Amino acid sequence: MYKYYGLAAFVILLDQWTKWLIVKNMEYGERIALWDPWFGLLSHRNRGAAWGMLEGQIWLFSIVTVVVIGAIIYFYHKEAKGKPLFQVGLMLLLGGALGNFIDRLFRGEVVDFADVLIPIINYDFPIFNVADAALTIAVVLLMIGLIVEDKKEKRQVKQ
């Protein structure tokens, strides 16, 4: 059961390392094209939540994050036992939440750097980081897990 905590630790370490590289090696606003124009590194800071919402409300994010972390750990130990998809999803969620929380606590803002353009619809996706990617993947895995568990329960009721 505890083996998945290593996944959360890996996400936190990778997230903090990549952010440190960006802060150390790039000026704020500087962009490095990697696969122009679709993908690049853009040194950006976010003082709000997703897509800059509620900018400057660090106290609110701190309270919410502590509650969410507690809920993740609770659900991991009480509800995810024997359900690897839930365990992985919850640990990705934990790692992502803690990665951005560390930024808010020590920097007062979150370092973002992945800049993606979706040319088919000419959409410049909001700039994100490793923690954000882990959070997004976690939500998808948890939704898939819920669907799988729901189907299992329906099969058991029919039998």
ROPATOR-477412 format. One record per residue: z, y, x of N, C-alpha, C in turn; residue in three letters. Coordinates in steps of 0.001 Angstrom, whole numbers. Each point is the difference from the previous one (the first is absolute). Layout:
% ROPATOR-477412
nzz = Z | nyy = Y | nxx = X | cazz = Z | cayy = Y | caxx = X | czz = Z | cyy = Y | cxx = X | type = ALA
...
END
This chain:
% ROPATOR-477412
nzz = 0 | nyy = -1202 | nxx = 820 | cazz = 0 | cayy = 1202 | caxx = -820 | czz = 0 | cyy = 1264 | cxx = 863 | type = MET
nzz = 733 | nyy = -28 | nxx = 1102 | cazz = 98 | cayy = 1191 | caxx = 851 | czz = -1201 | cyy = 172 | cxx = 916 | type = TYR
nzz = -827 | nyy = -1038 | nxx = 137 | cazz = -1122 | cayy = 85 | caxx = 941 | czz = -978 | cyy = 1124 | cxx = -338 | type = LYS
nzz = -94 | nyy = 383 | nxx = -1263 | cazz = -939 | cayy = 1042 | caxx = -390 | czz = 472 | cyy = 1403 | cxx = 393 | type = TYR
nzz = 1261 | nyy = 156 | nxx = 343 | cazz = 469 | cayy = 1303 | caxx = 467 | czz = -737 | cyy = 414 | cxx = 1278 | type = TYR
nzz = -467 | nyy = -964 | nxx = 766 | cazz = -795 | cayy = 297 | caxx = 1196 | czz = -1278 | cyy = 738 | cxx = -353 | type = GLY
nzz = -573 | nyy = -306 | nxx = -1167 | cazz = -1203 | cayy = 696 | caxx = -455 | czz = 314 | cyy = 1471 | cxx = -255 | type = LEU
nzz = 1126 | nyy = 270 | nxx = -642 | cazz = 401 | cayy = 1395 | caxx = -245 | czz = 215 | cyy = 722 | cxx = 1335 | type = ALA
nzz = 660 | nyy = -668 | nxx = 940 | cazz = 234 | cayy = 602 | caxx = 1315 | czz = -1323 | cyy = 283 | cxx = 715 | type = ALA
nzz = -954 | nyy = -925 | nxx = -93 | cazz = -1312 | cayy = 192 | caxx = 618 | czz = -701 | cyy = 1226 | cxx = -589 | type = PHE
nzz = 39 | nyy = 146 | nxx = -1322 | cazz = -629 | cayy = 1147 | caxx = -659 | czz = 636 | cyy = 1303 | cxx = 492 | type = VAL
nzz = 1332 | nyy = 26 | nxx = 68 | cazz = 710 | cayy = 1199 | caxx = 451 | czz = -386 | cyy = 346 | cxx = 1439 | type = ILE
nzz = 13 | nyy = -999 | nxx = 872 | cazz = -331 | cayy = 247 | caxx = 1412 | czz = -1446 | cyy = 465 | cxx = 167 | type = LEU
nzz = -936 | nyy = -666 | nxx = -664 | cazz = -1410 | cayy = 394 | caxx = 90 | czz = -201 | cyy = 1401 | cxx = -573 | type = LEU
nzz = 639 | nyy = 273 | nxx = -1122 | cazz = -107 | cayy = 1313 | caxx = -631 | czz = 528 | cyy = 1100 | cxx = 923 | type = ASP
nzz = 1192 | nyy = -191 | nxx = 535 | cazz = 603 | cayy = 1022 | caxx = 852 | czz = -758 | cyy = 166 | cxx = 1319 | type = GLN
nzz = -508 | nyy = -1090 | nxx = 553 | cazz = -770 | cayy = 71 | caxx = 1236 | czz = -1299 | cyy = 787 | cxx = -199 | type = TRP
nzz = -722 | nyy = -302 | nxx = -1102 | cazz = -1266 | cayy = 694 | caxx = -239 | czz = 243 | cyy = 1487 | cxx = -267 | type = THR
nzz = 1062 | nyy = 312 | nxx = -721 | cazz = 325 | cayy = 1405 | caxx = -261 | czz = 378 | cyy = 720 | cxx = 1297 | type = LYS
nzz = 753 | nyy = -670 | nxx = 849 | cazz = 372 | cayy = 587 | caxx = 1293 | czz = -1251 | cyy = 293 | cxx = 821 | type = TRP
nzz = -959 | nyy = -938 | nxx = 3 | cazz = -1245 | cayy = 213 | caxx = 739 | czz = -751 | cyy = 1229 | cxx = -507 | type = LEU
nzz = -36 | nyy = 155 | nxx = -1319 | cazz = -699 | cayy = 1146 | caxx = -585 | czz = 698 | cyy = 1303 | cxx = 388 | type = ILE
nzz = 1309 | nyy = 60 | nxx = -174 | cazz = 761 | cayy = 1220 | caxx = 310 | czz = -107 | cyy = 348 | cxx = 1483 | type = VAL
nzz = 65 | nyy = -1017 | nxx = 854 | cazz = -14 | cayy = 218 | caxx = 1454 | czz = -1390 | cyy = 405 | cxx = 515 | type = LYS
nzz = -1045 | nyy = -546 | nxx = -585 | cazz = -1334 | cayy = 153 | caxx = 584 | czz = -970 | cyy = 900 | cxx = -759 | type = ASN
nzz = 378 | nyy = 457 | nxx = -1188 | cazz = -923 | cayy = 820 | caxx = -782 | czz = 688 | cyy = 1282 | cxx = -470 | type = MET
nzz = -769 | nyy = 1046 | nxx = -74 | cazz = 483 | cayy = 1248 | caxx = -584 | czz = -57 | cyy = -137 | cxx = -1524 | type = GLU
nzz = 909 | nyy = 700 | nxx = -673 | cazz = -28 | cayy = 1 | caxx = -1462 | czz = -1366 | cyy = 493 | cxx = -475 | type = TYR
nzz = -614 | nyy = -746 | nxx = -909 | cazz = -1319 | cayy = 368 | caxx = -533 | czz = -1174 | cyy = -541 | cxx = 810 | type = GLY
nzz = 267 | nyy = -535 | nxx = 1176 | cazz = -1070 | cayy = -554 | caxx = 833 | czz = -516 | cyy = -1299 | cxx = -620 | type = GLU
nzz = -1320 | nyy = -200 | nxx = 42 | cazz = -617 | cayy = -1215 | caxx = -535 | czz = -817 | cyy = -681 | cxx = 1074 | type = ARG
nzz = 182 | nyy = -1319 | nxx = 100 | cazz = -798 | cayy = -820 | caxx = 910 | czz = -832 | cyy = -934 | cxx = -862 | type = ILE
nzz = -1323 | nyy = 139 | nxx = 87 | cazz = -894 | cayy = -847 | caxx = -784 | czz = -59 | cyy = -1379 | cxx = 644 | type = ALA
nzz = 262 | nyy = -1022 | nxx = -778 | cazz = -110 | cayy = -1372 | caxx = 491 | czz = -1245 | cyy = -677 | cxx = -552 | type = LEU
nzz = -257 | nyy = 241 | nxx = -1259 | cazz = -1199 | cayy = -546 | caxx = -647 | czz = -495 | cyy = 1083 | cxx = -940 | type = TRP
nzz = -600 | nyy = 1000 | nxx = 616 | cazz = -364 | cayy = 1216 | caxx = -713 | czz = -1102 | cyy = -238 | cxx = -1019 | type = ASP
nzz = 73 | nyy = 544 | nxx = -1168 | cazz = 1065 | cayy = 865 | caxx = -518 | czz = 1066 | cyy = -752 | cxx = -810 | type = PRO
nzz = -78 | nyy = -1310 | nxx = -16 | cazz = 836 | cayy = -795 | caxx = -914 | czz = 1453 | cyy = -165 | cxx = 417 | type = TRP
nzz = 270 | nyy = -35 | nxx = 1300 | cazz = 1377 | cayy = -237 | caxx = 430 | czz = 304 | cyy = 739 | cxx = 1284 | type = PHE
nzz = 1179 | nyy = 602 | nxx = 37 | cazz = 440 | cayy = 692 | caxx = 1200 | czz = 1505 | cyy = 159 | cxx = 1 | type = GLY
nzz = 508 | nyy = 513 | nxx = 1099 | cazz = 1416 | cayy = 316 | caxx = 122 | czz = 153 | cyy = 1504 | cxx = -163 | type = LEU
nzz = 880 | nyy = 408 | nxx = -896 | cazz = 234 | cayy = 1413 | caxx = -260 | czz = 1503 | cyy = 241 | cxx = 37 | type = LEU
nzz = 454 | nyy = 795 | nxx = 944 | cazz = 1421 | cayy = 295 | caxx = 129 | czz = 424 | cyy = 913 | cxx = -1146 | type = SER
nzz = 791 | nyy = -566 | nxx = -904 | cazz = 388 | cayy = 703 | caxx = -1231 | czz = 1487 | cyy = -232 | cxx = -266 | type = HIS
nzz = 634 | nyy = 910 | nxx = -704 | cazz = 1402 | cayy = -156 | caxx = -381 | czz = 125 | cyy = 171 | cxx = -1501 | type = ARG
nzz = 904 | nyy = -780 | nxx = -578 | cazz = 219 | cayy = 36 | caxx = -1436 | czz = 1490 | cyy = 236 | cxx = -246 | type = ASN
nzz = 327 | nyy = 1098 | nxx = -643 | cazz = 1399 | cayy = 319 | caxx = -317 | czz = 369 | cyy = -426 | cxx = -1414 | type = ARG
nzz = -909 | nyy = -701 | nxx = -671 | cazz = 261 | cayy = -448 | caxx = -1363 | czz = -75 | cyy = -1508 | cxx = -107 | type = GLY
nzz = -223 | nyy = -453 | nxx = -1218 | cazz = -173 | cayy = -1435 | caxx = -250 | czz = -1490 | cyy = -302 | cxx = 97 | type = ALA
nzz = -436 | nyy = -1032 | nxx = -675 | cazz = -1410 | cayy = -387 | caxx = 31 | czz = -886 | cyy = 1192 | cxx = -356 | type = ALA
nzz = -1017 | nyy = 218 | nxx = 808 | cazz = -978 | cayy = 1068 | caxx = -177 | czz = 645 | cyy = 1385 | cxx = -33 | type = TRP
nzz = 1167 | nyy = 132 | nxx = 658 | cazz = 645 | cayy = 1294 | caxx = 120 | czz = 767 | cyy = 462 | cxx = -1233 | type = GLY
nzz = 162 | nyy = -869 | nxx = -986 | cazz = 748 | cayy = 395 | caxx = -1197 | czz = 1462 | cyy = 288 | cxx = 347 | type = MET
nzz = 614 | nyy = 897 | nxx = -731 | cazz = 1411 | cayy = 360 | caxx = 166 | czz = 327 | cyy = 428 | cxx = 1432 | type = LEU
nzz = -850 | nyy = 811 | nxx = 558 | cazz = 176 | cayy = 444 | caxx = 1383 | czz = 1360 | cyy = 658 | cxx = 212 | type = GLU
nzz = 642 | nyy = -355 | nxx = 1104 | cazz = 1257 | cayy = 612 | caxx = 390 | czz = 1241 | cyy = -571 | cxx = -671 | type = GLY
nzz = -121 | nyy = -1055 | nxx = -739 | cazz = 1136 | cayy = -587 | caxx = -720 | czz = 589 | cyy = -1183 | cxx = 775 | type = GLN
nzz = 310 | nyy = 201 | nxx = 1277 | cazz = 477 | cayy = -1091 | caxx = 856 | czz = 1280 | cyy = -627 | cxx = -555 | type = ILE
nzz = 900 | nyy = 794 | nxx = -531 | cazz = 1254 | cayy = -544 | caxx = -550 | czz = -294 | cyy = -982 | cxx = -1126 | type = TRP
nzz = -986 | nyy = 329 | nxx = -845 | cazz = -377 | cayy = -885 | caxx = -1107 | czz = -601 | cyy = -1293 | cxx = 541 | type = LEU
nzz = -904 | nyy = 106 | nxx = 971 | cazz = -618 | cayy = -1194 | caxx = 586 | czz = 1038 | cyy = -877 | cxx = 680 | type = PHE
nzz = 977 | nyy = 617 | nxx = 622 | cazz = 1042 | cayy = -766 | caxx = 686 | czz = 811 | cyy = -821 | cxx = -988 | type = SER
nzz = 411 | nyy = 618 | nxx = -1085 | cazz = 764 | cayy = -717 | caxx = -1023 | czz = -831 | cyy = -1123 | cxx = -600 | type = ILE
nzz = -1221 | nyy = 315 | nxx = -386 | cazz = -881 | cayy = -1004 | caxx = -608 | czz = -260 | cyy = -1142 | cxx = 978 | type = VAL
nzz = -245 | nyy = 313 | nxx = 1255 | cazz = -289 | cayy = -1033 | caxx = 995 | czz = 1187 | cyy = -929 | cxx = 199 | type = THR
nzz = 1200 | nyy = 548 | nxx = 71 | cazz = 1190 | cayy = -848 | caxx = 170 | czz = 150 | cyy = -935 | cxx = -1193 | type = VAL
nzz = -206 | nyy = 505 | nxx = -1206 | cazz = 79 | cayy = -838 | caxx = -1205 | czz = -1084 | cyy = -1082 | cxx = 21 | type = VAL
nzz = -1224 | nyy = 399 | nxx = 359 | cazz = -1112 | cayy = -955 | caxx = 53 | czz = 265 | cyy = -1080 | cxx = 1040 | type = VAL
nzz = 492 | nyy = 371 | nxx = 1158 | cazz = 300 | cayy = -986 | caxx = 1049 | czz = 1053 | cyy = -994 | cxx = -491 | type = ILE
nzz = 1021 | nyy = 514 | nxx = -663 | cazz = 1010 | cayy = -884 | caxx = -580 | czz = -592 | cyy = -949 | cxx = -1021 | type = GLY
nzz = -884 | nyy = 515 | nxx = -857 | cazz = -648 | cayy = -830 | caxx = -1016 | czz = -903 | cyy = -1053 | cxx = 638 | type = ALA
nzz = -723 | nyy = 378 | nxx = 1029 | cazz = -892 | cayy = -952 | caxx = 681 | czz = 821 | cyy = -1153 | cxx = 577 | type = ILE
nzz = 1074 | nyy = 330 | nxx = 687 | cazz = 842 | cayy = -1040 | caxx = 613 | czz = 628 | cyy = -876 | cxx = -1084 | type = ILE
nzz = 465 | nyy = 614 | nxx = -1078 | cazz = 571 | cayy = -767 | caxx = -1106 | czz = -1029 | cyy = -977 | cxx = -567 | type = TYR
nzz = -1183 | nyy = 501 | nxx = -357 | cazz = -1041 | cayy = -859 | caxx = -587 | czz = -467 | cyy = -1067 | cxx = 984 | type = PHE
nzz = -37 | nyy = 352 | nxx = 1267 | cazz = -413 | cayy = -977 | caxx = 1001 | czz = 935 | cyy = -1208 | cxx = -10 | type = TYR
nzz = 1293 | nyy = 250 | nxx = -67 | cazz = 977 | cayy = -1088 | caxx = 59 | czz = 244 | cyy = -673 | cxx = -1354 | type = HIS
nzz = -191 | nyy = 732 | nxx = -1093 | cazz = 312 | cayy = -563 | caxx = -1321 | czz = -1219 | cyy = -551 | cxx = -739 | type = LYS
nzz = -1156 | nyy = 593 | nxx = 190 | cazz = -1164 | cayy = -367 | caxx = -813 | czz = -1152 | cyy = -628 | cxx = 782 | type = GLU
nzz = -68 | nyy = 230 | nxx = 1294 | cazz = -1176 | cayy = -423 | caxx = 762 | czz = 176 | cyy = -1349 | cxx = 694 | type = ALA
nzz = 1139 | nyy = -604 | nxx = -122 | cazz = 266 | cayy = -1278 | caxx = 671 | czz = -1060 | cyy = -1035 | cxx = -421 | type = LYS
nzz = -644 | nyy = -608 | nxx = 999 | cazz = -1018 | cayy = -1010 | caxx = -274 | czz = -1332 | cyy = 563 | cxx = -473 | type = GLY
nzz = -176 | nyy = 1307 | nxx = 90 | cazz = -1236 | cayy = 656 | caxx = -437 | czz = -546 | cyy = 827 | cxx = 1169 | type = LYS
nzz = -760 | nyy = -633 | nxx = 892 | cazz = -455 | cayy = 681 | caxx = 1222 | czz = -787 | cyy = 1289 | cxx = -247 | type = PRO
nzz = -791 | nyy = 28 | nxx = -1068 | cazz = -777 | cayy = 1211 | caxx = -281 | czz = 937 | cyy = 1176 | cxx = -298 | type = LEU
nzz = 1046 | nyy = -252 | nxx = -761 | cazz = 996 | cayy = 1037 | caxx = -278 | czz = 772 | cyy = 372 | cxx = 1267 | type = PHE
nzz = 341 | nyy = -985 | nxx = 801 | cazz = 747 | cayy = 268 | caxx = 1224 | czz = -802 | cyy = 882 | cxx = 948 | type = GLN
nzz = -1263 | nyy = -335 | nxx = 204 | cazz = -857 | cayy = 813 | caxx = 874 | czz = -178 | cyy = 1389 | cxx = -595 | type = VAL
nzz = -287 | nyy = 79 | nxx = -1295 | cazz = -181 | cayy = 1297 | caxx = -655 | czz = 1228 | cyy = 887 | cxx = 113 | type = GLY
nzz = 1170 | nyy = -579 | nxx = -235 | cazz = 1232 | cayy = 785 | caxx = 78 | czz = 305 | cyy = 454 | cxx = 1418 | type = LEU
nzz = -301 | nyy = -824 | nxx = 988 | cazz = 256 | cayy = 405 | caxx = 1385 | czz = -1006 | cyy = 1044 | cxx = 478 | type = MET
nzz = -1243 | nyy = -74 | nxx = -473 | cazz = -955 | cayy = 1075 | caxx = 301 | czz = 465 | cyy = 1299 | cxx = -652 | type = LEU
nzz = 511 | nyy = -108 | nxx = -1218 | cazz = 534 | cayy = 1160 | caxx = -712 | czz = 1185 | cyy = 595 | cxx = 765 | type = LEU
nzz = 888 | nyy = -863 | nxx = 473 | cazz = 1165 | cayy = 450 | caxx = 763 | czz = -424 | cyy = 688 | cxx = 1301 | type = LEU
nzz = -910 | nyy = -625 | nxx = 732 | cazz = -473 | cayy = 584 | caxx = 1258 | czz = -685 | cyy = 1338 | cxx = -209 | type = GLY
nzz = -837 | nyy = 98 | nxx = -1027 | cazz = -687 | cayy = 1256 | caxx = -290 | czz = 962 | cyy = 1092 | cxx = -428 | type = GLY
nzz = 944 | nyy = -355 | nxx = -868 | cazz = 985 | cayy = 991 | caxx = -462 | czz = 842 | cyy = 508 | cxx = 1161 | type = ALA
nzz = 454 | nyy = -917 | nxx = 842 | cazz = 823 | cayy = 406 | caxx = 1148 | czz = -803 | cyy = 784 | cxx = 1037 | type = LEU
nzz = -1263 | nyy = -369 | nxx = 207 | cazz = -838 | cayy = 716 | caxx = 958 | czz = -132 | cyy = 1473 | cxx = -351 | type = GLY
nzz = -295 | nyy = 294 | nxx = -1259 | cazz = -120 | cayy = 1406 | caxx = -412 | czz = 1361 | cyy = 679 | cxx = -105 | type = ASN
nzz = 1033 | nyy = -761 | nxx = -345 | cazz = 1356 | cayy = 547 | caxx = -75 | czz = 477 | cyy = 478 | cxx = 1376 | type = PHE
nzz = -305 | nyy = -784 | nxx = 1015 | cazz = 355 | cayy = 382 | caxx = 1377 | czz = -645 | cyy = 1338 | cxx = 352 | type = ILE
nzz = -1268 | nyy = 169 | nxx = -363 | cazz = -684 | cayy = 1274 | caxx = 252 | czz = 708 | cyy = 1152 | cxx = -703 | type = ASP
nzz = 322 | nyy = -189 | nxx = -1254 | cazz = 640 | cayy = 1074 | caxx = -770 | czz = 1357 | cyy = 367 | cxx = 590 | type = ARG
nzz = 746 | nyy = -1015 | nxx = 434 | cazz = 1324 | cayy = 263 | caxx = 562 | czz = -64 | cyy = 731 | cxx = 1339 | type = LEU
nzz = -902 | nyy = -438 | nxx = 873 | cazz = -13 | cayy = 530 | caxx = 1362 | czz = -1016 | cyy = 1107 | cxx = 243 | type = PHE
nzz = -1040 | nyy = 68 | nxx = -816 | cazz = -1015 | cayy = 1035 | caxx = 199 | czz = -5 | cyy = 1030 | cxx = -1128 | type = ARG
nzz = 550 | nyy = -376 | nxx = -1145 | cazz = -58 | cayy = 885 | caxx = -1160 | czz = -1337 | cyy = -39 | cxx = -698 | type = GLY
nzz = -865 | nyy = -890 | nxx = 427 | cazz = -1341 | cayy = -164 | caxx = -556 | czz = -541 | cyy = -1358 | cxx = 430 | type = GLU
nzz = -1031 | nyy = -465 | nxx = -702 | cazz = -620 | cayy = -1288 | caxx = 324 | czz = -1298 | cyy = 255 | cxx = 763 | type = VAL
nzz = -186 | nyy = -718 | nxx = 1092 | cazz = -1225 | cayy = 106 | caxx = 796 | czz = -1057 | cyy = -915 | cxx = -621 | type = VAL
nzz = -1121 | nyy = 589 | nxx = -373 | cazz = -1144 | cayy = -751 | caxx = -528 | czz = -1157 | cyy = 172 | cxx = 962 | type = ASP
nzz = -906 | nyy = -978 | nxx = 23 | cazz = -1090 | cayy = 106 | caxx = 981 | czz = -1281 | cyy = -745 | cxx = -362 | type = PHE
nzz = 20 | nyy = -929 | nxx = -905 | cazz = -1217 | cayy = -747 | caxx = -339 | czz = -803 | cyy = 798 | cxx = -1019 | type = ALA
nzz = -1190 | nyy = 400 | nxx = 397 | cazz = -868 | cayy = 840 | caxx = -829 | czz = -1228 | cyy = -807 | cxx = -397 | type = ASP
nzz = -127 | nyy = -270 | nxx = -1300 | cazz = -1067 | cayy = -862 | caxx = -509 | czz = -848 | cyy = 753 | cxx = -1018 | type = VAL
nzz = -1305 | nyy = -84 | nxx = 162 | cazz = -946 | cayy = 568 | caxx = -956 | czz = -738 | cyy = -1162 | cxx = -658 | type = LEU
nzz = -50 | nyy = 27 | nxx = -1324 | cazz = -742 | cayy = -1025 | caxx = -735 | czz = -1319 | cyy = 639 | cxx = -422 | type = ILE
nzz = -1080 | nyy = -244 | nxx = 784 | cazz = -1245 | cayy = 745 | caxx = -194 | czz = -723 | cyy = -289 | cxx = -1316 | type = PRO
nzz = 165 | nyy = -1185 | nxx = -537 | cazz = -717 | cayy = -365 | caxx = -1234 | czz = 336 | cyy = 970 | cxx = -1122 | type = ILE
nzz = 1264 | nyy = 403 | nxx = -56 | cazz = 420 | cayy = 935 | caxx = -1043 | czz = 400 | cyy = 1359 | cxx = 586 | type = ILE
nzz = -279 | nyy = 171 | nxx = 1303 | cazz = 313 | cayy = 1237 | caxx = 717 | czz = 1462 | cyy = 406 | cxx = -201 | type = ASN
nzz = 901 | nyy = -949 | nxx = 239 | cazz = 1431 | cayy = 219 | caxx = -200 | czz = 728 | cyy = -56 | cxx = 1332 | type = TYR
nzz = 689 | nyy = 1085 | nxx = 319 | cazz = 816 | cayy = 58 | caxx = 1214 | czz = 1388 | cyy = -488 | cxx = -378 | type = ASP
nzz = 293 | nyy = -1250 | nxx = 343 | cazz = 1260 | cayy = -643 | caxx = -358 | czz = 1167 | cyy = 741 | cxx = 652 | type = PHE
nzz = 1148 | nyy = 115 | nxx = -681 | cazz = 1154 | cayy = 666 | caxx = 623 | czz = 372 | cyy = -653 | cxx = 1337 | type = PRO
nzz = 351 | nyy = 815 | nxx = 959 | cazz = 344 | cayy = -478 | caxx = 1342 | czz = 1277 | cyy = -827 | cxx = -101 | type = ILE
nzz = 42 | nyy = -1128 | nxx = 730 | cazz = 1139 | cayy = -907 | caxx = -108 | czz = 386 | cyy = -547 | cxx = 1355 | type = PHE
nzz = 1007 | nyy = -892 | nxx = 18 | cazz = 498 | cayy = -593 | caxx = 1238 | czz = 263 | cyy = -1489 | cxx = -212 | type = ASN
nzz = 553 | nyy = -666 | nxx = 989 | cazz = 257 | cayy = -1443 | caxx = -82 | czz = 996 | cyy = -313 | cxx = -1115 | type = VAL
nzz = 1050 | nyy = 807 | nxx = -122 | cazz = 993 | cayy = -230 | caxx = -1056 | czz = -644 | cyy = 99 | cxx = -1374 | type = ALA
nzz = -861 | nyy = 991 | nxx = -201 | cazz = -693 | cayy = 153 | caxx = -1280 | czz = -882 | cyy = -1202 | cxx = -293 | type = ASP
nzz = -707 | nyy = -486 | nxx = 1024 | cazz = -859 | cayy = -1178 | caxx = -174 | czz = 846 | cyy = -1214 | cxx = -381 | type = ALA
nzz = 1156 | nyy = -164 | nxx = 652 | cazz = 889 | cayy = -1120 | caxx = -315 | czz = 500 | cyy = 99 | cxx = -1440 | type = ALA
nzz = 339 | nyy = 1207 | nxx = -440 | cazz = 453 | cayy = 199 | caxx = -1375 | czz = -1087 | cyy = -374 | cxx = -1001 | type = LEU
nzz = -1219 | nyy = 401 | nxx = 279 | cazz = -1115 | cayy = -297 | caxx = -897 | czz = -270 | cyy = -1504 | cxx = -62 | type = THR
nzz = -42 | nyy = -647 | nxx = 1153 | cazz = -209 | cayy = -1452 | caxx = 46 | czz = 1137 | cyy = -711 | cxx = -725 | type = ILE
nzz = 1223 | nyy = 485 | nxx = 172 | cazz = 1165 | cayy = -593 | caxx = -660 | czz = -143 | cyy = 43 | cxx = -1517 | type = ALA
nzz = -401 | nyy = 1140 | nxx = -527 | cazz = -155 | cayy = 134 | caxx = -1452 | czz = -1051 | cyy = -976 | cxx = -512 | type = VAL
nzz = -1105 | nyy = -128 | nxx = 705 | cazz = -1060 | cayy = -941 | caxx = -410 | czz = 539 | cyy = -1433 | cxx = 27 | type = VAL
nzz = 688 | nyy = -379 | nxx = 1076 | cazz = 564 | cayy = -1353 | caxx = 89 | czz = 1020 | cyy = -264 | cxx = -1102 | type = LEU
nzz = 838 | nyy = 972 | nxx = -293 | cazz = 1005 | cayy = -172 | caxx = -1049 | czz = -654 | cyy = -124 | cxx = -1375 | type = LEU
nzz = -1067 | nyy = 745 | nxx = -239 | cazz = -719 | cayy = -128 | caxx = -1279 | czz = -644 | cyy = -1378 | cxx = -119 | type = MET
nzz = -618 | nyy = -458 | nxx = 1087 | cazz = -590 | cayy = -1342 | caxx = -7 | czz = 1099 | cyy = -1041 | cxx = -229 | type = ILE
nzz = 1131 | nyy = 175 | nxx = 669 | cazz = 1130 | cayy = -909 | caxx = -174 | czz = 485 | cyy = -51 | cxx = -1435 | type = GLY
nzz = 61 | nyy = 1151 | nxx = -646 | cazz = 419 | cayy = 38 | caxx = -1405 | czz = -980 | cyy = -745 | cxx = -888 | type = LEU
nzz = -1282 | nyy = 160 | nxx = 260 | cazz = -1026 | cayy = -703 | caxx = -786 | czz = 113 | cyy = -1501 | cxx = 209 | type = ILE
nzz = 155 | nyy = -421 | nxx = 1249 | cazz = 122 | cayy = -1430 | caxx = 319 | czz = 1238 | cyy = -585 | cxx = -671 | type = VAL
nzz = 1122 | nyy = 694 | nxx = 93 | cazz = 1245 | cayy = -490 | caxx = -610 | czz = -122 | cyy = -63 | cxx = -1518 | type = GLU
nzz = -666 | nyy = 977 | nxx = -596 | cazz = -192 | cayy = 14 | caxx = -1450 | czz = -830 | cyy = -1206 | cxx = -437 | type = ASP
nzz = -1045 | nyy = -299 | nxx = 755 | cazz = -840 | cayy = -1170 | caxx = -326 | czz = 791 | cyy = -1294 | cxx = 147 | type = LYS
nzz = 838 | nyy = -84 | nxx = 1029 | cazz = 849 | cayy = -1188 | caxx = 187 | czz = 935 | cyy = -196 | cxx = -1188 | type = LYS
nzz = 623 | nyy = 1088 | nxx = -436 | cazz = 923 | cayy = -73 | caxx = -1126 | czz = -716 | cyy = -428 | cxx = -1275 | type = GLU
nzz = -1199 | nyy = 526 | nxx = -238 | cazz = -767 | cayy = -373 | caxx = -1197 | czz = -389 | cyy = -1470 | cxx = 41 | type = LYS
nzz = -361 | nyy = -518 | nxx = 1192 | cazz = -330 | cayy = -1419 | caxx = 117 | czz = 1209 | cyy = -869 | cxx = -295 | type = ARG
nzz = 1165 | nyy = 423 | nxx = 493 | cazz = 1224 | cayy = -770 | caxx = -228 | czz = 405 | cyy = -4 | cxx = -1465 | type = GLN
nzz = -223 | nyy = 1092 | nxx = -704 | cazz = 325 | cayy = 68 | caxx = -1425 | czz = -899 | cyy = -939 | cxx = -796 | type = VAL
nzz = -1273 | nyy = -97 | nxx = 380 | cazz = -946 | cayy = -876 | caxx = -694 | czz = 325 | cyy = -1469 | cxx = 168 | type = LYS
nzz = 648 | nyy = -359 | nxx = 1101 | cazz = 272 | cayy = -1415 | caxx = 280 | czz = 1157 | cyy = -509 | cxx = -749 | type = GLN
END
